[in-house]
Every structure is written in C-alpha cells, then in structure tokens.
Amino acid sequence: MTPQERFIEQAIPHETGHILVGRVVGIPIYGLDHIVIRGPNKEVVAGNFATKTVSPRPDAIPLTPATVLEAYVSMIGGGLAGNIITKIAADEHGLEKDRADLRVVSPKTLEQAAEQAMQIIEDNMNAFDLLREAIMSSYTSLMKDPGPEAGRYTLLTSRALEQICPQNKTRFPGIAYR
C-alpha cells in the first residue's frame, strides 16, 4: 500500500466521525473538501481533508453555553472515534490538529473526547457506513486518472450530507445554519 493509500484509508473514517458526530450533536457541518497536492513529478501526494464546520472563537468561549462547547468537544473527538470504531489507526498529524482545536475549548484529552463520541457513532452506524461510502466514492471519482490539478475540491456538499445524515437543527436554535 502506498503512503497515499494508507493516508486515505485512515483519513476517511476520521473525517466521517467528525461529520457524523457534529451533525448529530448540532454543530453545523457544511461539507467536506479535499486538498489535492502535486509533488515535484506531478504525482499526487497526501493532501488534507477539510470538514467544513464552525469553530468557537477563543474570545467568545466564555460567552458560549456549556452545552455547545460540550457538543463541539464531541465533534472534535468524533475523528479519533471513527478511527477507533473502524480499527484503523489515525494519522498523528491529523490528531495533533484535533488536539490543538480541543485545547481551545476544553481541558479534556482527545481520547476522552473520542470516548464520548464513540457512543454517538455506534448509535448511528448505518449513517456512519453510508457517509464513509459516499466519501470514498466521491474521492475515487475525483482522483481518476490523471486526477485533478492541485487545489481544493468539494467531495460532499451540505445537501449530500443532509440526505445521509440530517443536520440536527433543534439542539442549538441560536446557531445559524446555512
């Protein structure tokens, strides 16, 4: 397996976990992008996935309701939880970003956040599996030979996510959903 294939194998359940948990707990998730990077010989190298969501600004955290912060913690933990549930080890680079995001809002460890997210995924395994399949299918279509130029590409839109896993809009009615 190439480094690119290993990266994709672990990244897809990771992003699936973020998306599913976020949408279930009420954190707005608007889509998923993939950043295509080309190496010196025009080969595709591992590029990041980007879950389109909202993050609390550090200056707004003292004013943010505890329930919203807890939901955000679960969404962050959803990535590692997705890897744990699928038994596919997570990439340390991605985990470090999640740890940094978590430190802004909570003293919890990423492992603690993943633990609270795992039950959400287990309760919604059908949607988790459908999201994983949709991400893989979209990624595979994007990367067909010769593949796209370097840049950022949408893999799943908010509309596509809504069909698989509806956004919970009732939990935090004060949040603006697009």
C-alpha positions in Angstrom: 0.0 0.0 0.0 1.4 3.4 -1.0 1.7 6.2 1.6 -1.2 8.0 -0.2 -3.4 4.9 0.1 -2.5 4.5 3.8 -3.3 8.1 4.4 -6.7 7.9 2.7 -7.6 4.6 4.5 -7.3 6.3 7.9 -8.5 9.8 6.9 -11.9 8.7 5.6 -13.2 7.1 8.8 -11.6 10.0 10.7 -13.5 12.7 8.7 -16.6 10.5 8.8 -16.5 10.6 12.6 -16.2 14.4 12.7 -19.1 14.8 10.3 -21.5 12.3 11.8 -20.9 13.4 15.4 -21.1 17.1 14.6 -24.3 16.8 12.6 -25.9 14.6 15.3 -25.0 16.9 18.3 -26.0 20.1 16.4 -22.6 21.5 15.4 -23.1 22.8 11.8 -21.3 20.7 9.2 -21.5 22.2 5.8 -19.5 19.8 3.7 -16.2 18.0 3.1 -13.3 19.2 0.9 -10.1 17.5 -0.2 -6.9 19.4 -0.9 -5.1 17.9 -3.8 -1.3 18.4 -3.7 1.1 17.5 -6.6 4.7 16.6 -6.0 7.7 17.6 -8.0 7.0 15.0 -10.7 3.3 16.0 -10.8 2.4 12.9 -8.7 -0.4 13.2 -6.2 0.8 13.3 -2.6 -1.2 13.1 0.6 -3.4 16.2 0.9 -5.6 17.0 3.8 -9.3 16.6 4.1 -11.2 19.6 5.4 -14.6 19.2 7.2 -16.4 22.5 6.7 -17.7 23.5 10.1 -17.7 26.3 12.6 -15.2 26.8 15.5 -15.7 28.9 18.5 -13.5 32.0 18.6 -11.3 32.0 21.7 -12.7 35.4 22.8 -16.3 34.0 22.6 -15.7 30.9 24.6 -16.6 32.5 28.0 -19.9 33.5 26.5 -20.6 30.2 24.8 -23.1 27.9 26.5 -21.5 24.8 28.1 -23.8 22.5 26.1 -22.5 24.0 22.8 -18.9 23.6 24.0 -19.5 20.0 25.0 -21.1 19.3 21.6 -18.0 20.8 19.9 -15.8 18.6 22.1 -17.7 15.6 20.9 -17.4 16.6 17.3 -13.6 17.0 17.7 -13.5 13.6 19.3 -15.5 12.1 16.5 -12.5 11.9 14.3 -10.5 9.6 16.6 -13.7 7.8 17.5 -14.2 7.0 13.8 -10.7 5.5 13.6 -11.2 3.5 16.8 -14.5 2.1 15.7 -13.1 1.0 12.3 -9.9 -0.3 14.0 -7.8 1.9 11.6 -5.0 3.8 13.3 -5.2 7.5 13.0 -2.5 9.7 11.4 -0.6 11.7 14.1 -0.7 14.8 12.0 -4.5 14.9 12.0 -4.6 14.0 15.7 -2.4 16.9 16.6 -4.7 19.4 14.8 -7.6 17.9 16.7 -5.7 18.2 20.0 -4.9 21.8 19.3 -8.6 22.5 18.5 -9.7 20.8 21.6 -7.3 22.7 23.9 -9.0 25.9 22.8 -12.3 24.8 24.4 -11.7 22.1 27.0 -9.1 20.6 29.3 -10.2 17.1 28.1 -7.8 14.9 26.3 -8.6 13.8 22.7 -9.0 10.3 24.0 -11.7 11.5 26.5 -13.5 13.4 23.7 -13.3 10.3 21.5 -14.8 8.2 24.2 -17.9 10.4 24.5 -18.2 10.5 20.6 -18.0 6.7 20.2 -21.5 6.1 21.5 -22.9 8.6 19.1 -21.3 6.8 16.2 -22.3 3.4 17.5 -25.9 4.6 17.8 -25.7 5.8 14.1 -23.7 3.1 12.4 -25.8 3.0 9.3 -25.3 6.7 8.7 -21.6 6.3 9.5 -21.2 3.5 7.0 -23.2 5.4 4.3 -21.0 8.5 4.9 -17.8 6.5 4.6 -19.0 5.0 1.3 -20.1 8.4 0.0 -16.7 10.0 0.9 -14.8 7.1 -0.7 -16.9 7.2 -3.8 -16.5 10.9 -4.2 -12.8 10.8 -3.5 -12.3 8.0 -6.0 -14.2 9.9 -8.7 -12.1 13.0 -8.0 -8.8 11.1 -8.3 -9.5 9.2 -11.5 -6.5 9.2 -13.9 -4.8 11.6 -14.4 -6.5 13.2 -11.5 -7.2 16.9 -10.8 -4.7 19.7 -10.7 -3.5 20.9 -7.3 -6.3 22.7 -5.4 -9.2 22.4 -3.1 -12.2 20.3 -4.3 -15.6 19.6 -2.7 -16.2 15.9 -2.0 -19.6 16.3 -0.3 -21.9 19.3 -0.1 -24.3 20.2 2.7 -27.1 18.8 0.5 -25.4 15.5 0.1 -24.7 15.3 3.8 -28.3 16.1 4.6 -29.5 13.1 2.6 -27.3 10.7 4.5 -27.2 12.3 8.0 -29.6 15.2 8.6 -28.2 18.2 10.5 -29.7 18.4 14.0 -31.0 22.0 14.0 -33.1 21.6 17.1 -30.3 21.2 19.7 -29.0 24.8 19.4 -31.6 27.0 17.9 -29.4 30.1 18.3 -26.8 28.8 15.8 -27.2 30.0 12.2 -27.4 27.0 9.9 -26.8 27.6 6.1 
